[in-house]
Amino acid sequence: MLFLEYPKCSTCRKARKWLDEHGVSYLDRPIHEEKPTVEELRAWWKQSGLPLRRFFNTSGQLYRSLGLKEKLEGMSEEEQLQLLASDGMLVKRPLVIGEDFVLVGFKPEEWQNVLG
């Protein structure tokens, strides 16, 4: 299982603690240093069944400074994927990628249902 996080993010720290407390093994990947590729993002998005918009870190400074709330609607899915891949700070975190699931953001109830 792959765990993508930004170590300075308090939500990511809570998620890591949850994984550790529940004995879930994972491979840690700092999203800022090893940003996801377009191919990875496309695969995770398709696997998740979620709208692509959910993969954007809408509370992040970069998202706001680029005015993406207004711009995303007019962008193609390919343009959005390229944008997400351009900077890991645009990607909602944490992300947990398993063989048959993708978790976007930290929601303990959802994580409990999927990871046990």
N, C-alpha and C positions, 0 to 999 in steps of 0.2 A: 504494500500500500504506500502511496506517495502522499506526503503532507507538505503542501506549499504554504509558507508563512513569511511574514515580515516580523523578525524577532522583536522589534521595538513596539509592535502593536499589542495593546493590552488584550484584545479579543483573541489574538493568536496565542498569547501566553496562556490564557484560560483554556483554550482548545488543546494545547499541548499538555497541560496539566490533566485535563479530562482523559486524553488518550493514555497518558502514563498511569493514572489511577485505575483505569479500566483494563490495563494490561494489553493494550492494543499495540502491536509492533508496526513500525512505519519507517520509511526512508524520508528524512527531513531535507527539504530544499528551500533555501532562502529565495523568495520570489524576486527580490530586488537585484540580487547578484546573478541568479540563473533564471532570467525571465522565460516564460513559456513561449514556444514557437507558435507560428500560425497553425501549423499542422496539429500540434498538441491541443491548442485551444479549440480548433474545429472538431477534433475527435471528442474532447471532453464535453463540449457543448451538445453535440449530437447524442452522446451517451446519456447526458443528464436529462434530456427532454425539456429543459428549461428555456425560456426566452433568452436570447443572446444578451439582452439588456441586463439580466441578472448577474452577468460576469463582470460588470463594471463596478468599480469601487466608487459609488455615487457620493460618498461622504468625504472622499479624498480631496486634498488641495489641488492636485493636478486636474482632476475631473472638473472642478469648479473653475479653475483658472482658464481652462480651454473652452469653457462654455458648452460642455458636451450635453447638458440637459436639453438644450435647444437644437443642437447639431445632429445628435444620434438618429433622430427620426428620418432625416434626409440622406442618411448614409446607407450604402448597400451592406449586406452581411459581410462581404469580403473586405470592405473598407473598415468596418468595425473590428474584424478579426486582426487586420493589419495594425490598427491603432492599439488594440489590446496588447499585441505582441511587441509593440515599440517601447513599452515601459511597464515593468512589473507593478509599479505603483498604481496603474489604472485598473488592475485586476482585483476583483473582490477576493478577500481572504478571510480566513484560511480556506484552502481548497484541499479536499481529501479525495484521492482518486484510487478506486479499487478496480478489480476485474469487471465488476458488473454494476458499479455505481459511481456517482460523482456527488460530493457534498460541497455546496458553495456557501460560505459563511458558517458561523458557529451557532447552531441551535441545538442545545443539549438533548431535547426530546427527540428530534430528528436523528441525531447521531446515535442515541440509545436504540432507536428502532432499527437502524441500519447496521450498526456495529455491535450491538448487544451489550 
